[in-house]
């Protein structure tokens, strides 16, 4: 008689087999899940960014309006406006970028208590009732009705700094906490003098303050040029400088620099490469040589050659502060050899963009036929992309822009 097997032993064997089986298949399943998880988190190769032409932006114009002057974009609170000046009727126009509402017209009065004698020289809009106007050392603040709210005169700089000053409104001009932050040009007879390019005007003290950033800091080849032309030490190089930003956070570069310089609280904190990776810009001396000066009837007349070597033409930031853009011109040909700007032909252009969040730079070939890619006054940027004024428009009831977006 065979012995009976214990029920307990049979159950134990079954449980043990199940445990071993569960452990094996459970580990296998875990590995499968782990493999699936690893596979799902593997990032696909990043698609190269592209410059995509979007739908044209059209600004409607009425019969009395022309846009023979510059155009720009500005964000006031949460509203984006395209604004420009019409010399024919001395009106500012602020057109909402989104929607079809009628533009806001801000007049410059020609007579009466709110008269501004000269035509518009430079402007900076803080809000619709604080519009800053600058003309040859004098400043006005006007409201949306063109009424003068305040008038002021920019002071001479201390004689230890310079003998002459020129205030400039630019893309980094802003009003904050009772101060107007501006660009500055200086001229001096003293080699050792400080020649700042940025300053703030304090409305309480009526003085220029926070002077900083000299040309030598952002212009490659500055010392070489000054050695070759000692007289330039007391003036400037003749090379254009560009600025964008906010009161205490400014980005700066020049017509020949492939670097972008970042200043925070008047101190240089970063330098970014922002050039055409395939081409070299002209030198400061080469740009300076394009300009000739001659005395006529006791005055000085300056002319610039139409034919130009490769150089940078602009610097702009979109109103949402996502990108900084600049244009590199591959060269300009004088097609007729008469030094007439009408005969100028751009050989090619590169759009260069710096993502302000990632600090990564990208460059794209830019079409030049049919758009104004060389004049900063003919372009602006929003989150929809960079806008270029279209050349040779036949329709007078609108202003059309080609729009290019990085995607």
VEXROPA-765524 format. One line per field, with one value per residue (C-alpha): x, y, z; residue in one letter. Coordinates in pm, whole numbers, plus 50000, padded with zeros to 5 digits. Example, Ala and Ser with C-alpha at 12.3 -4.5 7.8 and 13.67 -1.06 7.14 Angstrom:
BEGIN
u: c(51230|51367)
v: c(49550|49894)
w: c(50780|50714)
res: c(A|S)
% end
This chain:
BEGIN
u: c(50000|50156|50181|49936|50085|50020|49773|49983|50290|50098|49970|50320|50463|50190|50238|50614|50581|50338|50574|50868|50656|50523|50870|51006|50721|50681|51046|51008|50701|50883|51172|50925|50762|51100|51205|50882|50933|51289|51175|50895|51129|51385|51371|51346|51615|51526|51393|51604|51430|51304|51213|50858|50682|50337|50035|50107|50011|49807|49760|49464|49525|49277|49302|49504|49752|50088|50370|50669|50836|50943|50707|50743|50552|50496|50310|50116|49985|49855|49775|50013|50015|50183|50273|50416|50435|50277|50480|50208|49960|50194|50000|50111|49909|49871|49693|49603|49785|49492|49141|49009|48952|49022|49372|49440|49562|49791|49853|50158|50009|50149|50017|49858|49972|50067|50271|50575|50756|50978|50870|50902|51263|51246|50981|50930|50588|50547|50169|49895|49919|50298|50451|50806|50917|51279|51411|51770|51821|51463|51203|50826|50576|50241|49916|49691|49539|49877|49864|50201|50207|50568|50865|51228|51578|51852|52147|52506|52728|52991|53291|53513|53305|53261|53219|52914|52626|52352|52056|51921|51594|51638|51491|51615|51466|51220|51062|51069|51052|51087|51377|51400|51667|51826|52115|52395|52650|52948|53217|53520|53853|54017|54153|54112|53747|53477|53247|52935|52670|52390|52244|51925|51758|51623|51313|51344|51704|51696|52032|52178|52277|52389|52630|52796|52905|53175|53217|53550|53364|53153|53342|53600|53906|53846|54206|54344|54115|54205|54578|54530|54302|54398|54139|53860|53950|53765|53453|53331|53416|53128|53017|52651|52561|52242|52059|51748|51616|51484|51609|51856|51889|52034|52170|52421|52616|52754|52745|53055|53042|52938|52883|52587|52675|52438|52447|52261|52266|52533|52769|52863|52740|52734|52858|52682|52793|52527|52691|52663|52852|52941|53054|53278|53174|53375|53605|53533|53797|53634|53296|53449|53615|53272|53198|53353|53320|53375|53323|53060|52967|53115|52935|53020|52852|52886|52820|52827|52919|52629|52848|52911|53094|52920|52779|52496|52204|51973|51885|51531|51347|50993|50736|50701|51078|51110|51370|51633|51681|51947|52013|52347|52380|52618|52711|52549|52628|52611|52452|52501|52822|52670|52658|52280|52094|51820|52069|52167|52114|52153|52358|52198|52089|52095|51843|52004|51790|51877|51621|51618|51496|51742|52013|52055|52133|52000|52058|51848|51885|51651|51496|51579|51375|51053|51116|51303|51556|51817|51626|51537|51251|51079|51057|50919|50863|50580|50515|50373|50723|50941|50767|50930|50773|50690|50854|50673|50317|50053|49761|49763|49485|49704|50051|50162|50427|50582|50594|50855|50837|51085|50921)
v: c(50000|50316|50595|50886|51217|51498|51753|52022|51916|51920|52268|52387|52254|52421|52749|52731|52664|52951|53179|53082|53117|53453|53575|53476|53607|53908|54003|53943|54163|54425|54420|54456|54750|54900|54857|55014|55307|55356|55342|55594|55847|55833|56173|56184|56390|56758|56891|57179|57511|57667|58018|57994|58267|58326|58519|58885|59140|59426|59763|59958|60325|60606|60865|61116|60866|60768|60569|60745|60735|60450|60190|59999|59780|59839|59662|59881|59672|59368|59541|59532|59838|59910|60278|60519|60889|61065|61370|61504|61572|61554|61272|60968|60657|60368|60074|59770|59470|59238|59329|59593|59891|60242|60371|60620|60948|61164|61508|61728|62078|62347|62642|62737|62654|62298|62392|62182|62388|62133|61821|61501|61400|61103|60950|60693|60579|60495|60485|60667|60971|60978|61005|61143|61364|61466|61738|61864|61864|61958|61712|61708|61475|61478|61290|61118|61455|61603|61831|61910|61765|61862|62020|61979|62043|61785|61934|61963|61694|61779|61935|61654|61410|61583|61917|61818|61579|61442|61260|60969|60782|60420|60072|60067|60405|60356|60558|60411|60551|60914|60851|60840|60597|60715|60670|60924|61059|61257|61470|61592|61765|61560|61217|61095|61189|60934|60896|60705|60569|60520|60746|60824|61163|61221|61443|61531|61654|61750|61583|61304|61009|60646|60709|60393|60177|60324|60245|60074|59803|59676|59775|59525|59694|60013|60056|59984|60244|60507|60454|60502|60804|60989|61263|61007|60963|61285|61193|60848|60580|60653|60291|60250|60120|59928|59883|59700|59620|59771|60044|59828|59542|59643|59443|59622|59560|59743|59745|59524|59310|58944|58957|59072|59230|59205|59474|59447|59743|59911|59612|59374|59029|58822|58815|58602|58504|58644|58651|58493|58162|58155|58513|58780|59139|59436|59601|59927|60100|59977|60110|60441|60474|60468|60818|61131|61484|61818|62179|62369|62732|62719|62395|62028|61787|61413|61151|60772|60534|60330|60024|59862|59556|59296|59448|59434|59674|59645|59498|59447|59258|59130|59294|58977|58957|58607|58677|58933|58964|59120|59134|59065|59214|59022|59343|59621|59678|60014|59882|60201|60333|60676|60653|60694|60509|60428|60202|60003|59627|59401|59093|58876|58877|58653|58673|58593|58523|58472|58287|58481|58180|57918|58165|57962|58134|58038|58189|58172|58284|58576|58675|59034|59091|59271|59353|59622|59410|59683|59956|59900|60149|59912|59615|59513|59189|59033|58677|58620|58669|58936|59176|59333|59621|59522|59728|59900|59861|59953|59973|60304|60206|59961|59893|59534|59333|58996|58792|58527|58304|58061|57720)
w: c(50000|49887|50139|50104|50008|50245|50110|50272|50073|49745|49815|49906|49579|49378|49556|49510|49138|49108|49295|49074|48762|48876|48960|48621|48411|48636|48581|48211|48203|48408|48161|47878|48052|48128|47768|47651|47886|47767|47410|47467|47630|47351|47179|46805|46630|46643|46315|46188|46228|45907|45797|45668|45472|45620|45501|45426|45691|45545|45719|45573|45489|45434|45157|45360|45494|45355|45510|45366|45706|45934|46079|46402|46645|47014|47293|47537|47826|47631|47301|47005|46779|46449|46445|46193|46112|45814|45717|45488|45766|46070|46232|46425|46348|46591|46433|46643|46499|46558|46440|46204|46432|46305|46382|46660|46511|46722|46566|46592|46614|46383|46585|46916|47270|47173|46871|46782|46525|46360|46184|46382|46443|46680|46905|47177|47300|47668|47655|47462|47688|47724|47380|47383|47095|47042|46814|46832|47209|47301|47423|47447|47607|47427|47484|47230|47137|47054|47359|47517|47867|47939|47765|47859|47733|47752|47943|47829|47971|48226|48052|48182|47979|47646|47473|47268|47303|47085|47235|47030|47060|46953|47003|47364|47460|47746|48029|48379|48733|48629|48391|48012|47894|47569|47329|47335|47090|47214|47058|47245|47198|47471|47390|47747|47775|47845|47542|47656|47420|47678|47947|48137|48174|48525|48511|48882|48869|48497|48455|48247|48464|48438|48153|48024|47727|47506|47138|47202|47400|47108|46792|46663|46518|46716|46828|46481|46328|46587|46532|46159|46205|46527|46464|46508|46874|46956|46755|46654|46403|46166|46207|46300|46643|46726|47056|47175|47522|47840|48078|48270|48021|47687|47392|47169|46850|46547|46170|46151|46465|46458|46835|47042|47376|47673|47944|48275|48517|48300|48314|48033|48141|47821|47465|47202|46855|46620|46278|45936|45975|45605|45545|45690|45752|45634|45886|46064|45853|45530|45638|45743|45400|45231|45362|45219|45354|45188|45288|45086|45160|45506|45591|45577|45334|45378|45110|45131|44851|44712|44657|44993|45124|45345|45666|45920|45884|46181|46519|46643|46914|46878|47105|47315|47367|47219|46951|46859|46482|46265|45891|45725|45376|45148|44971|44767|44399|44220|43901|43698|43852|43920|44301|44286|44566|44314|44132|44441|44425|44726|44641|44908|45271|45577|45861|46196|46503|46869|47082|47409|47608|47486|47379|47058|46729|46386|46044|45728|45369|45308|44974|44885|44569|44647|45013|45202|45387|45423|45609|45975|45937|45695|45931|46269|46463|46662|46776|46427|46282|46128|45889|45582|45393|45034|44759|44472|44599|44343|44588|44780|45022|45213|45339|45283|45465|45387|45707|45785|46092|46245|46290)
res: c(X|X|X|X|X|X|X|X|X|X|X|X|X|X|X|X|X|X|X|X|X|X|X|X|X|X|X|X|X|X|X|X|X|X|X|X|X|X|X|X|X|X|X|X|X|X|X|X|X|X|X|X|X|X|X|X|X|X|X|X|X|X|X|X|X|X|X|X|X|X|X|X|X|X|X|X|X|X|X|X|X|X|X|X|X|X|X|X|X|X|X|X|X|X|X|X|X|X|X|X|X|X|X|X|X|X|X|X|X|X|X|X|X|X|X|X|X|X|X|X|X|X|X|X|X|X|X|X|X|X|X|X|X|X|X|X|X|X|X|X|X|X|X|X|X|X|X|X|X|X|X|X|X|X|X|X|X|X|X|X|X|X|X|X|X|X|X|X|X|X|X|X|X|X|X|X|X|X|X|X|X|X|X|X|X|X|X|X|X|X|X|X|X|X|X|X|X|X|X|X|X|X|X|X|X|X|X|X|X|X|X|X|X|X|X|X|X|X|X|X|X|X|X|X|X|X|X|X|X|X|X|X|X|X|X|X|X|X|X|X|X|X|X|X|X|X|X|X|X|X|X|X|X|X|X|X|X|X|X|X|X|X|X|X|X|X|X|X|X|X|X|X|X|X|X|X|X|X|X|X|X|X|X|X|X|X|X|X|X|X|X|X|X|X|X|X|X|X|X|X|X|X|X|X|X|X|X|X|X|X|X|X|X|X|X|X|X|X|X|X|X|X|X|X|X|X|X|X|X|X|X|X|X|X|X|X|X|X|X|X|X|X|X|X|X|X|X|X|X|X|X|X|X|X|X|X|X|X|X|X|X|X|X|X|X|X|X|X|X|X|X|X|X|X|X|X|X|X|X|X|X|X|X|X|X|X|X|X|X|X|X|X|X|X|X|X|X|X|X|X|X|X|X|X|X|X|X)
% end
